[in-house]
């Protein structure tokens, strides 16, 4: 459990070229993570049993879900990812996204 987190001080983990994840506050059934993308960086197709709500803090992405055309999203936009939906994002410019997961992504804590 982490009750308070400062994104300016939390360590980051590079998870793909140009993509850094920071785990922020978490506890109970919730976890917040901050993802920073360089322009042109992308998350690969993936799915997980966790529900996810994401908010674009800055920048612009193309958001992809299996079987659907991409959606262009910019700062202030948010999206919901249900359990087990295959999805990915690609940053068009430097981008920061806040993700909230339920339950917590335990694998992020190792």
Biopython code that builds the backbone (N, CA, C, O; Angstrom):
import numpy as np
from Bio.PDB.StructureBuilder import StructureBuilder

atoms = [
    (1, "UNK", "N", (0.848, -1.166, 0.000)),
    (1, "UNK", "CA", (0.000, 0.000, 0.000)),
    (1, "UNK", "C", (0.899, 1.237, 0.000)),
    (1, "UNK", "O", (1.879, 1.313, 0.741)),
    (2, "UNK", "N", (0.545, 2.192, -0.842)),
    (2, "UNK", "CA", (1.236, 3.480, -0.872)),
    (2, "UNK", "C", (0.158, 4.556, -0.861)),
    (2, "UNK", "O", (-0.554, 4.746, -1.848)),
    (3, "UNK", "N", (0.045, 5.256, 0.259)),
    (3, "UNK", "CA", (-1.042, 6.218, 0.430)),
    (3, "UNK", "C", (-0.801, 7.527, -0.304)),
    (3, "UNK", "O", (-1.752, 8.168, -0.752)),
    (4, "UNK", "N", (0.460, 7.932, -0.434)),
    (4, "UNK", "CA", (0.809, 9.190, -1.089)),
    (4, "UNK", "C", (1.985, 8.937, -2.016)),
    (4, "UNK", "O", (2.933, 8.244, -1.645)),
    (5, "UNK", "N", (1.930, 9.491, -3.212)),
    (5, "UNK", "CA", (3.032, 9.347, -4.167)),
    (5, "UNK", "C", (3.245, 10.677, -4.873)),
    (5, "UNK", "O", (2.291, 11.404, -5.148)),
    (6, "UNK", "N", (4.493, 10.986, -5.163)),
    (6, "UNK", "CA", (4.876, 12.191, -5.893)),
    (6, "UNK", "C", (5.507, 11.736, -7.205)),
    (6, "UNK", "O", (6.610, 11.190, -7.205)),
    (7, "UNK", "N", (4.818, 11.956, -8.318)),
    (7, "UNK", "CA", (5.314, 11.487, -9.614)),
    (7, "UNK", "C", (6.697, 12.038, -9.931)),
    (7, "UNK", "O", (7.452, 11.413, -10.677)),
    (8, "UNK", "N", (7.043, 13.197, -9.378)),
    (8, "UNK", "CA", (8.359, 13.769, -9.611)),
    (8, "UNK", "C", (9.467, 13.029, -8.882)),
    (8, "UNK", "O", (10.646, 13.240, -9.169)),
    (9, "UNK", "N", (9.105, 12.165, -7.942)),
    (9, "UNK", "CA", (10.104, 11.452, -7.148)),
    (9, "UNK", "C", (10.028, 9.938, -7.260)),
    (9, "UNK", "O", (10.943, 9.242, -6.821)),
    (10, "UNK", "N", (8.962, 9.421, -7.833)),
    (10, "UNK", "CA", (8.811, 7.965, -7.923)),
    (10, "UNK", "C", (9.725, 7.416, -9.020)),
    (10, "UNK", "O", (9.873, 8.032, -10.075)),
    (11, "UNK", "N", (10.336, 6.259, -8.769)),
    (11, "UNK", "CA", (11.195, 5.670, -9.797)),
    (11, "UNK", "C", (10.377, 5.220, -11.003)),
    (11, "UNK", "O", (9.213, 4.840, -10.878)),
    (12, "UNK", "N", (10.999, 5.269, -12.149)),
    (12, "UNK", "CA", (10.355, 4.816, -13.374)),
    (12, "UNK", "C", (11.004, 3.540, -13.880)),
    (12, "UNK", "O", (12.182, 3.282, -13.633)),
    (13, "UNK", "N", (10.213, 2.746, -14.593)),
    (13, "UNK", "CA", (10.687, 1.507, -15.203)),
    (13, "UNK", "C", (10.413, 1.607, -16.696)),
    (13, "UNK", "O", (9.274, 1.833, -17.105)),
    (14, "UNK", "N", (11.448, 1.440, -17.514)),
    (14, "UNK", "CA", (11.253, 1.433, -18.968)),
    (14, "UNK", "C", (10.645, 0.098, -19.349)),
    (14, "UNK", "O", (11.244, -0.952, -19.115)),
    (15, "UNK", "N", (9.446, 0.131, -19.941)),
    (15, "UNK", "CA", (8.741, -1.109, -20.276)),
    (15, "UNK", "C", (8.758, -1.405, -21.774)),
    (15, "UNK", "O", (8.440, -2.519, -22.191)),
    (16, "UNK", "N", (9.122, -0.426, -22.570)),
    (16, "UNK", "CA", (9.269, -0.568, -24.022)),
    (16, "UNK", "C", (10.094, 0.641, -24.457)),
    (16, "UNK", "O", (10.199, 1.609, -23.704)),
    (17, "UNK", "N", (10.677, 0.610, -25.647)),
    (17, "UNK", "CA", (11.443, 1.780, -26.085)),
    (17, "UNK", "C", (10.586, 3.047, -26.037)),
    (17, "UNK", "O", (9.539, 3.129, -26.680)),
    (18, "UNK", "N", (11.050, 4.030, -25.266)),
    (18, "UNK", "CA", (10.345, 5.299, -25.178)),
    (18, "UNK", "C", (9.135, 5.311, -24.266)),
    (18, "UNK", "O", (8.378, 6.281, -24.267)),
    (19, "UNK", "N", (8.929, 4.235, -23.472)),
    (19, "UNK", "CA", (7.763, 4.155, -22.580)),
    (19, "UNK", "C", (8.243, 3.873, -21.160)),
    (19, "UNK", "O", (8.926, 2.879, -20.913)),
    (20, "UNK", "N", (7.881, 4.757, -20.227)),
    (20, "UNK", "CA", (8.285, 4.616, -18.824)),
    (20, "UNK", "C", (7.031, 4.543, -17.958)),
    (20, "UNK", "O", (6.106, 5.340, -18.113)),
    (21, "UNK", "N", (7.016, 3.562, -17.035)),
    (21, "UNK", "CA", (5.909, 3.393, -16.093)),
    (21, "UNK", "C", (6.363, 3.787, -14.692)),
    (21, "UNK", "O", (7.452, 3.416, -14.254)),
    (22, "UNK", "N", (5.519, 4.542, -13.993)),
    (22, "UNK", "CA", (5.724, 4.856, -12.587)),
    (22, "UNK", "C", (4.486, 4.399, -11.820)),
    (22, "UNK", "O", (3.363, 4.751, -12.181)),
    (23, "UNK", "N", (4.688, 3.629, -10.780)),
    (23, "UNK", "CA", (3.574, 3.258, -9.913)),
    (23, "UNK", "C", (3.385, 4.394, -8.917)),
    (23, "UNK", "O", (4.337, 4.817, -8.260)),
    (24, "UNK", "N", (2.161, 4.884, -8.809)),
    (24, "UNK", "CA", (1.856, 5.978, -7.894)),
    (24, "UNK", "C", (1.108, 5.398, -6.692)),
    (24, "UNK", "O", (1.503, 4.350, -6.181)),
    (25, "UNK", "N", (0.061, 6.036, -6.237)),
    (25, "UNK", "CA", (-0.663, 5.565, -5.054)),
    (25, "UNK", "C", (-1.416, 4.271, -5.365)),
    (25, "UNK", "O", (-1.898, 4.065, -6.479)),
    (26, "UNK", "N", (-1.506, 3.402, -4.348)),
    (26, "UNK", "CA", (-2.276, 2.174, -4.481)),
    (26, "UNK", "C", (-2.666, 1.638, -3.112)),
    (26, "UNK", "O", (-2.010, 1.919, -2.109)),
    (27, "UNK", "N", (-3.731, 0.871, -3.086)),
    (27, "UNK", "CA", (-4.217, 0.243, -1.868)),
    (27, "UNK", "C", (-5.584, -0.350, -2.131)),
    (27, "UNK", "O", (-6.251, 0.001, -3.104)),
    (28, "UNK", "N", (-5.997, -1.258, -1.252)),
    (28, "UNK", "CA", (-7.297, -1.902, -1.452)),
    (28, "UNK", "C", (-7.353, -2.576, -2.806)),
    (28, "UNK", "O", (-6.522, -3.429, -3.117)),
    (29, "UNK", "N", (-8.319, -2.201, -3.603)),
    (29, "UNK", "CA", (-8.486, -2.782, -4.943)),
    (29, "UNK", "C", (-8.054, -1.850, -6.060)),
    (29, "UNK", "O", (-8.310, -2.141, -7.229)),
    (30, "UNK", "N", (-7.404, -0.734, -5.735)),
    (30, "UNK", "CA", (-7.072, 0.261, -6.752)),
    (30, "UNK", "C", (-5.575, 0.520, -6.842)),
    (30, "UNK", "O", (-4.841, 0.392, -5.862)),
    (31, "UNK", "N", (-5.144, 0.886, -8.043)),
    (31, "UNK", "CA", (-3.764, 1.286, -8.279)),
    (31, "UNK", "C", (-3.745, 2.362, -9.361)),
    (31, "UNK", "O", (-4.466, 2.271, -10.354)),
    (32, "UNK", "N", (-2.907, 3.387, -9.153)),
    (32, "UNK", "CA", (-2.694, 4.411, -10.168)),
    (32, "UNK", "C", (-1.266, 4.296, -10.677)),
    (32, "UNK", "O", (-0.326, 4.147, -9.895)),
    (33, "UNK", "N", (-1.112, 4.367, -11.986)),
    (33, "UNK", "CA", (0.210, 4.347, -12.607)),
    (33, "UNK", "C", (0.267, 5.468, -13.637)),
    (33, "UNK", "O", (-0.735, 5.814, -14.262)),
    (34, "UNK", "N", (1.469, 6.029, -13.799)),
    (34, "UNK", "CA", (1.712, 7.098, -14.776)),
    (34, "UNK", "C", (2.609, 6.531, -15.865)),
    (34, "UNK", "O", (3.654, 5.948, -15.580)),
    (35, "UNK", "N", (2.197, 6.704, -17.105)),
    (35, "UNK", "CA", (2.976, 6.242, -18.247)),
    (35, "UNK", "C", (3.398, 7.451, -19.073)),
    (35, "UNK", "O", (2.571, 8.283, -19.447)),
    (36, "UNK", "N", (4.694, 7.537, -19.350)),
    (36, "UNK", "CA", (5.243, 8.610, -20.179)),
    (36, "UNK", "C", (5.723, 7.999, -21.488)),
    (36, "UNK", "O", (6.474, 7.024, -21.488)),
    (37, "UNK", "N", (5.292, 8.570, -22.590)),
    (37, "UNK", "CA", (5.633, 8.080, -23.917)),
    (37, "UNK", "C", (6.410, 9.149, -24.675)),
    (37, "UNK", "O", (6.018, 10.316, -24.685)),
    (38, "UNK", "N", (7.497, 8.756, -25.303)),
    (38, "UNK", "CA", (8.156, 9.635, -26.270)),
    (38, "UNK", "C", (7.304, 9.663, -27.532)),
    (38, "UNK", "O", (6.501, 8.757, -27.757)),
    (39, "UNK", "N", (7.471, 10.691, -28.357)),
    (39, "UNK", "CA", (6.773, 10.741, -29.640)),
    (39, "UNK", "C", (7.123, 9.490, -30.445)),
    (39, "UNK", "O", (8.296, 9.142, -30.576)),
    (40, "UNK", "N", (6.119, 8.826, -30.975)),
    (40, "UNK", "CA", (6.322, 7.629, -31.783)),
    (40, "UNK", "C", (6.403, 6.346, -30.975)),
    (40, "UNK", "O", (6.408, 5.263, -31.561)),
    (41, "UNK", "N", (6.466, 6.427, -29.655)),
    (41, "UNK", "CA", (6.528, 5.214, -28.825)),
    (41, "UNK", "C", (5.141, 4.584, -28.726)),
    (41, "UNK", "O", (4.124, 5.261, -28.873)),
    (42, "UNK", "N", (5.121, 3.278, -28.474)),
    (42, "UNK", "CA", (3.842, 2.567, -28.416)),
    (42, "UNK", "C", (3.893, 1.439, -27.398)),
    (42, "UNK", "O", (4.946, 0.865, -27.119)),
    (43, "UNK", "N", (2.734, 1.145, -26.862)),
    (43, "UNK", "CA", (2.550, -0.052, -26.047)),
    (43, "UNK", "C", (2.091, -1.155, -26.986)),
    (43, "UNK", "O", (1.282, -0.907, -27.880)),
    (44, "UNK", "N", (2.590, -2.357, -26.797)),
    (44, "UNK", "CA", (2.204, -3.473, -27.654)),
    (44, "UNK", "C", (0.790, -3.946, -27.306)),
    (44, "UNK", "O", (0.258, -3.631, -26.242)),
    (45, "UNK", "N", (0.192, -4.711, -28.230)),
    (45, "UNK", "CA", (-1.106, -5.307, -27.968)),
    (45, "UNK", "C", (-1.014, -6.135, -26.699)),
    (45, "UNK", "O", (-0.077, -6.914, -26.526)),
    (46, "UNK", "N", (-1.983, -5.968, -25.815)),
    (46, "UNK", "CA", (-2.014, -6.750, -24.586)),
    (46, "UNK", "C", (-3.435, -6.755, -24.025)),
    (46, "UNK", "O", (-4.290, -5.972, -24.440)),
    (47, "UNK", "N", (-3.657, -7.645, -23.086)),
    (47, "UNK", "CA", (-4.906, -7.663, -22.329)),
    (47, "UNK", "C", (-4.566, -8.096, -20.915)),
    (47, "UNK", "O", (-3.488, -8.638, -20.670)),
    (48, "UNK", "N", (-5.476, -7.862, -19.990)),
    (48, "UNK", "CA", (-5.277, -8.231, -18.597)),
    (48, "UNK", "C", (-6.643, -8.367, -17.938)),
    (48, "UNK", "O", (-7.624, -7.796, -18.415)),
    (49, "UNK", "N", (-6.711, -9.121, -16.845)),
    (49, "UNK", "CA", (-8.002, -9.309, -16.186)),
    (49, "UNK", "C", (-8.481, -8.081, -15.422)),
    (49, "UNK", "O", (-9.622, -8.050, -14.960)),
    (50, "UNK", "N", (-7.635, -7.076, -15.283)),
    (50, "UNK", "CA", (-7.965, -5.871, -14.527)),
    (50, "UNK", "C", (-8.846, -4.935, -15.356)),
    (50, "UNK", "O", (-8.693, -4.855, -16.574)),
    (51, "UNK", "N", (-9.758, -4.233, -14.704)),
    (51, "UNK", "CA", (-10.444, -3.126, -15.354)),
    (51, "UNK", "C", (-9.502, -1.932, -15.303)),
    (51, "UNK", "O", (-8.677, -1.819, -14.396)),
    (52, "UNK", "N", (-9.631, -1.047, -16.279)),
    (52, "UNK", "CA", (-8.719, 0.095, -16.380)),
    (52, "UNK", "C", (-9.496, 1.320, -16.839)),
    (52, "UNK", "O", (-10.336, 1.239, -17.735)),
    (53, "UNK", "N", (-9.204, 2.455, -16.214)),
    (53, "UNK", "CA", (-9.671, 3.752, -16.686)),
    (53, "UNK", "C", (-8.428, 4.601, -16.880)),
    (53, "UNK", "O", (-7.564, 4.648, -16.004)),
    (54, "UNK", "N", (-8.330, 5.272, -18.022)),
    (54, "UNK", "CA", (-7.139, 6.060, -18.351)),
    (54, "UNK", "C", (-7.528, 7.480, -18.718)),
    (54, "UNK", "O", (-8.596, 7.730, -19.278)),
    (55, "UNK", "N", (-6.626, 8.412, -18.384)),
    (55, "UNK", "CA", (-6.819, 9.819, -18.735)),
    (55, "UNK", "C", (-5.541, 10.334, -19.390)),
    (55, "UNK", "O", (-4.445, 10.157, -18.858)),
    (56, "UNK", "N", (-5.691, 10.970, -20.545)),
    (56, "UNK", "CA", (-4.555, 11.589, -21.223)),
    (56, "UNK", "C", (-4.291, 12.920, -20.525)),
    (56, "UNK", "O", (-5.097, 13.846, -20.611)),
    (57, "UNK", "N", (-3.158, 13.009, -19.834)),
    (57, "UNK", "CA", (-2.795, 14.229, -19.107)),
    (57, "UNK", "C", (-2.244, 15.261, -20.077)),
    (57, "UNK", "O", (-2.595, 16.439, -20.010)),
    (58, "UNK", "N", (-1.381, 14.813, -20.976)),
    (58, "UNK", "CA", (-0.809, 15.702, -21.991)),
    (58, "UNK", "C", (-0.466, 14.861, -23.207)),
    (58, "UNK", "O", (-0.214, 13.661, -23.099)),
    (59, "UNK", "N", (-0.458, 15.495, -24.349)),
    (59, "UNK", "CA", (-0.077, 14.804, -25.575)),
    (59, "UNK", "C", (-1.263, 14.312, -26.389)),
    (59, "UNK", "O", (-2.387, 14.795, -26.247)),
    (60, "UNK", "N", (-0.980, 13.333, -27.251)),
    (60, "UNK", "CA", (-1.989, 12.806, -28.168)),
    (60, "UNK", "C", (-1.619, 11.380, -28.543)),
    (60, "UNK", "O", (-0.456, 11.087, -28.821)),
    (61, "UNK", "N", (-2.610, 10.493, -28.549)),
    (61, "UNK", "CA", (-2.392, 9.086, -28.872)),
    (61, "UNK", "C", (-3.408, 8.597, -29.887)),
    (61, "UNK", "O", (-4.449, 9.216, -30.108)),
    (62, "UNK", "N", (-3.078, 7.471, -30.494)),
    (62, "UNK", "CA", (-4.070, 6.644, -31.160)),
    (62, "UNK", "C", (-4.312, 5.470, -30.228)),
    (62, "UNK", "O", (-3.372, 4.789, -29.819)),
    (63, "UNK", "N", (-5.587, 5.231, -29.890)),
    (63, "UNK", "CA", (-6.000, 4.151, -28.994)),
    (63, "UNK", "C", (-6.649, 3.071, -29.840)),
    (63, "UNK", "O", (-7.595, 3.331, -30.584)),
    (64, "UNK", "N", (-6.131, 1.860, -29.720)),
    (64, "UNK", "CA", (-6.589, 0.727, -30.518)),
    (64, "UNK", "C", (-7.237, -0.314, -29.620)),
    (64, "UNK", "O", (-6.715, -0.631, -28.551)),
    (65, "UNK", "N", (-8.388, -0.852, -30.058)),
    (65, "UNK", "CA", (-8.975, -2.016, -29.416)),
    (65, "UNK", "C", (-9.260, -3.032, -30.509)),
    (65, "UNK", "O", (-9.546, -2.684, -31.654)),
    (66, "UNK", "N", (-9.175, -4.283, -30.126)),
    (66, "UNK", "CA", (-9.325, -5.367, -31.092)),
    (66, "UNK", "C", (-10.641, -5.251, -31.862)),
    (66, "UNK", "O", (-11.717, -5.137, -31.275)),
    (67, "UNK", "N", (-10.526, -5.282, -33.186)),
    (67, "UNK", "CA", (-11.693, -5.271, -34.049)),
    (67, "UNK", "C", (-12.328, -3.902, -34.276)),
    (67, "UNK", "O", (-13.364, -3.813, -34.935)),
    (68, "UNK", "N", (-11.729, -2.828, -33.744)),
    (68, "UNK", "CA", (-12.296, -1.488, -33.900)),
    (68, "UNK", "C", (-11.283, -0.565, -34.574)),
    (68, "UNK", "O", (-10.078, -0.789, -34.459)),
    (69, "UNK", "N", (-11.754, 0.471, -35.277)),
    (69, "UNK", "CA", (-10.805, 1.438, -35.841)),
    (69, "UNK", "C", (-10.149, 2.228, -34.702)),
    (69, "UNK", "O", (-10.746, 2.375, -33.636)),
    (70, "UNK", "N", (-8.942, 2.731, -34.910)),
    (70, "UNK", "CA", (-8.286, 3.510, -33.854)),
    (70, "UNK", "C", (-9.054, 4.798, -33.558)),
    (70, "UNK", "O", (-9.730, 5.363, -34.418)),
    (71, "UNK", "N", (-8.924, 5.233, -32.313)),
    (71, "UNK", "CA", (-9.523, 6.489, -31.875)),
    (71, "UNK", "C", (-8.388, 7.459, -31.544)),
    (71, "UNK", "O", (-7.475, 7.096, -30.802)),
    (72, "UNK", "N", (-8.422, 8.659, -32.065)),
    (72, "UNK", "CA", (-7.419, 9.675, -31.745)),
    (72, "UNK", "C", (-7.885, 10.410, -30.492)),
    (72, "UNK", "O", (-8.979, 10.974, -30.464)),
    (73, "UNK", "N", (-7.039, 10.401, -29.447)),
    (73, "UNK", "CA", (-7.385, 11.014, -28.165)),
    (73, "UNK", "C", (-6.291, 11.988, -27.762)),
    (73, "UNK", "O", (-5.108, 11.731, -27.988)),
    (74, "UNK", "N", (-6.685, 13.106, -27.165)),
    (74, "UNK", "CA", (-5.711, 14.117, -26.744)),
    (74, "UNK", "C", (-5.956, 14.481, -25.279)),
    (74, "UNK", "O", (-6.858, 13.943, -24.636)),
    (75, "UNK", "N", (-5.148, 15.394, -24.767)),
    (75, "UNK", "CA", (-5.211, 15.794, -23.366)),
    (75, "UNK", "C", (-6.648, 16.082, -22.938)),
    (75, "UNK", "O", (-7.386, 16.792, -23.623)),
    (76, "UNK", "N", (-7.026, 15.522, -21.801)),
    (76, "UNK", "CA", (-8.378, 15.696, -21.272)),
    (76, "UNK", "C", (-9.311, 14.551, -21.609)),
    (76, "UNK", "O", (-10.352, 14.402, -20.969)),
    (77, "UNK", "N", (-8.965, 13.733, -22.601)),
    (77, "UNK", "CA", (-9.792, 12.581, -22.955)),
    (77, "UNK", "C", (-9.509, 11.433, -21.989)),
    (77, "UNK", "O", (-8.414, 11.323, -21.436)),
    (78, "UNK", "N", (-10.507, 10.591, -21.799)),
    (78, "UNK", "CA", (-10.333, 9.404, -20.980)),
    (78, "UNK", "C", (-10.989, 8.218, -21.678)),
    (78, "UNK", "O", (-11.820, 8.382, -22.571)),
    (79, "UNK", "N", (-10.596, 7.019, -21.249)),
    (79, "UNK", "CA", (-11.201, 5.817, -21.822)),
    (79, "UNK", "C", (-11.214, 4.704, -20.792)),
    (79, "UNK", "O", (-10.419, 4.689, -19.852)),
    (80, "UNK", "N", (-12.137, 3.771, -20.988)),
    (80, "UNK", "CA", (-12.328, 2.618, -20.116)),
    (80, "UNK", "C", (-11.939, 1.355, -20.868)),
    (80, "UNK", "O", (-12.299, 1.181, -22.032)),
    (81, "UNK", "N", (-11.201, 0.473, -20.199)),
    (81, "UNK", "CA", (-10.808, -0.814, -20.779)),
    (81, "UNK", "C", (-11.393, -1.908, -19.895)),
    (81, "UNK", "O", (-10.961, -2.068, -18.754)),
    (82, "UNK", "N", (-12.377, -2.671, -20.403)),
    (82, "UNK", "CA", (-12.910, -3.773, -19.598)),
    (82, "UNK", "C", (-11.909, -4.924, -19.498)),
    (82, "UNK", "O", (-10.951, -4.992, -20.268)),
    (83, "UNK", "N", (-12.137, -5.811, -18.560)),
    (83, "UNK", "CA", (-11.280, -6.984, -18.383)),
    (83, "UNK", "C", (-11.096, -7.728, -19.701)),
    (83, "UNK", "O", (-12.045, -7.931, -20.459)),
    (84, "UNK", "N", (-9.858, -8.127, -19.953)),
    (84, "UNK", "CA", (-9.493, -9.026, -21.044)),
    (84, "UNK", "C", (-9.684, -8.462, -22.450)),
    (84, "UNK", "O", (-9.625, -9.227, -23.412)),
    (85, "UNK", "N", (-9.909, -7.166, -22.610)),
    (85, "UNK", "CA", (-10.007, -6.565, -23.944)),
    (85, "UNK", "C", (-8.593, -6.310, -24.468)),
    (85, "UNK", "O", (-7.797, -5.654, -23.797)),
    (86, "UNK", "N", (-8.277, -6.817, -25.651)),
    (86, "UNK", "CA", (-6.977, -6.538, -26.269)),
    (86, "UNK", "C", (-6.949, -5.074, -26.698)),
    (86, "UNK", "O", (-7.867, -4.583, -27.355)),
    (87, "UNK", "N", (-5.867, -4.385, -26.309)),
    (87, "UNK", "CA", (-5.762, -2.958, -26.604)),
    (87, "UNK", "C", (-4.297, -2.544, -26.668)),
    (87, "UNK", "O", (-3.406, -3.280, -26.245)),
    (88, "UNK", "N", (-4.070, -1.354, -27.205)),
    (88, "UNK", "CA", (-2.734, -0.757, -27.228)),
    (88, "UNK", "C", (-2.872, 0.725, -27.514)),
    (88, "UNK", "O", (-3.925, 1.186, -27.954)),
    (89, "UNK", "N", (-1.798, 1.475, -27.260)),
    (89, "UNK", "CA", (-1.768, 2.903, -27.588)),
    (89, "UNK", "C", (-0.474, 3.205, -28.323)),
    (89, "UNK", "O", (0.537, 2.527, -28.142)),
    (90, "UNK", "N", (-0.527, 4.239, -29.157)),
    (90, "UNK", "CA", (0.650, 4.738, -29.865)),
    (90, "UNK", "C", (0.650, 6.259, -29.708)),
    (90, "UNK", "O", (-0.332, 6.926, -30.036)),
    (91, "UNK", "N", (1.760, 6.797, -29.203)),
    (91, "UNK", "CA", (1.867, 8.239, -28.972)),
    (91, "UNK", "C", (2.277, 8.958, -30.245)),
    (91, "UNK", "O", (3.228, 8.559, -30.917)),
    (92, "UNK", "N", (1.563, 10.007, -30.568)),
    (92, "UNK", "CA", (1.884, 10.805, -31.751)),
    (92, "UNK", "C", (2.888, 11.900, -31.413)),
    (92, "UNK", "O", (3.668, 12.326, -32.265)),
    (93, "UNK", "N", (2.862, 12.350, -30.165)),
    (93, "UNK", "CA", (3.756, 13.377, -29.631)),
    (93, "UNK", "C", (4.119, 12.925, -28.215)),
    (93, "UNK", "O", (3.527, 11.962, -27.727)),
    (94, "UNK", "N", (5.064, 13.576, -27.538)),
    (94, "UNK", "CA", (5.317, 13.192, -26.146)),
    (94, "UNK", "C", (4.000, 13.240, -25.360)),
    (94, "UNK", "O", (3.253, 14.215, -25.439)),
    (95, "UNK", "N", (3.731, 12.176, -24.605)),
    (95, "UNK", "CA", (2.413, 11.994, -23.979)),
    (95, "UNK", "C", (2.555, 11.433, -22.573)),
    (95, "UNK", "O", (3.438, 10.620, -22.301)),
    (96, "UNK", "N", (1.676, 11.877, -21.683)),
    (96, "UNK", "CA", (1.578, 11.325, -20.332)),
    (96, "UNK", "C", (0.149, 10.837, -20.129)),
    (96, "UNK", "O", (-0.812, 11.555, -20.404)),
    (97, "UNK", "N", (0.025, 9.591, -19.637)),
    (97, "UNK", "CA", (-1.275, 8.975, -19.375)),
    (97, "UNK", "C", (-1.306, 8.494, -17.929)),
    (97, "UNK", "O", (-0.350, 7.882, -17.454)),
    (98, "UNK", "N", (-2.403, 8.771, -17.231)),
    (98, "UNK", "CA", (-2.636, 8.191, -15.907)),
    (98, "UNK", "C", (-3.603, 7.035, -16.069)),
    (98, "UNK", "O", (-4.674, 7.186, -16.658)),
    (99, "UNK", "N", (-3.221, 5.876, -15.544)),
    (99, "UNK", "CA", (-4.064, 4.683, -15.588)),
    (99, "UNK", "C", (-4.465, 4.306, -14.168)),
    (99, "UNK", "O", (-3.644, 4.339, -13.251)),
    (100, "UNK", "N", (-5.728, 3.951, -13.998)),
    (100, "UNK", "CA", (-6.237, 3.421, -12.739)),
    (100, "UNK", "C", (-6.662, 1.981, -13.013)),
    (100, "UNK", "O", (-7.400, 1.709, -13.960)),
    (101, "UNK", "N", (-6.189, 1.069, -12.178)),
    (101, "UNK", "CA", (-6.492, -0.351, -12.344)),
    (101, "UNK", "C", (-7.238, -0.883, -11.132)),
    (101, "UNK", "O", (-6.990, -0.470, -9.999)),
    (102, "UNK", "N", (-8.164, -1.814, -11.393)),
    (102, "UNK", "CA", (-8.830, -2.554, -10.325)),
    (102, "UNK", "C", (-8.982, -3.995, -10.788)),
    (102, "UNK", "O", (-9.536, -4.228, -11.862)),
    (103, "UNK", "N", (-8.516, -4.961, -10.025)),
    (103, "UNK", "CA", (-7.719, -4.796, -8.819)),
    (103, "UNK", "C", (-6.320, -4.287, -9.172)),
    (103, "UNK", "O", (-6.013, -4.013, -10.332)),
    (104, "UNK", "N", (-5.488, -4.169, -8.144)),
    (104, "UNK", "CA", (-4.114, -3.704, -8.347)),
    (104, "UNK", "C", (-3.367, -4.618, -9.305)),
    (104, "UNK", "O", (-3.628, -5.820, -9.364)),
    (105, "UNK", "N", (-2.433, -4.039, -10.056)),
    (105, "UNK", "CA", (-1.541, -4.805, -10.920)),
    (105, "UNK", "C", (-0.347, -5.259, -10.076)),
    (105, "UNK", "O", (0.680, -4.581, -10.040)),
    (106, "UNK", "N", (-0.476, -6.375, -9.416)),
    (106, "UNK", "CA", (0.567, -6.882, -8.515)),
    (106, "UNK", "C", (1.903, -7.022, -9.230)),
    (106, "UNK", "O", (2.953, -6.818, -8.619)),
    (107, "UNK", "N", (1.881, -7.369, -10.520)),
    (107, "UNK", "CA", (3.137, -7.548, -11.257)),
    (107, "UNK", "C", (3.907, -6.238, -11.416)),
    (107, "UNK", "O", (5.103, -6.263, -11.706)),
    (108, "UNK", "N", (3.245, -5.099, -11.233)),
    (108, "UNK", "CA", (3.930, -3.811, -11.295)),
    (108, "UNK", "C", (4.785, -3.562, -10.044)),
    (108, "UNK", "O", (5.658, -2.695, -10.055)),
    (109, "UNK", "N", (4.540, -4.307, -8.986)),
    (109, "UNK", "CA", (5.208, -4.073, -7.709)),
    (109, "UNK", "C", (6.471, -4.882, -7.529)),
    (109, "UNK", "O", (7.138, -4.742, -6.503)),
    (110, "UNK", "N", (6.826, -5.721, -8.480)),
    (110, "UNK", "CA", (8.060, -6.523, -8.351)),
    (110, "UNK", "C", (9.257, -5.809, -8.892)),
    (110, "UNK", "O", (10.364, -6.346, -8.858)),
]
sb = StructureBuilder()
sb.init_structure("model")
sb.init_model(0)
sb.init_chain("A")
sb.init_seg("    ")
for serial, (resi, resn, name, xyz) in enumerate(atoms, 1):
    if name == "N":
        sb.init_residue(resn, " ", resi, " ")
    sb.init_atom(name, np.array(xyz, "f"), 0.0, 1.0, " ", f" {name:<3s}", serial, name[0])
structure = sb.get_structure()
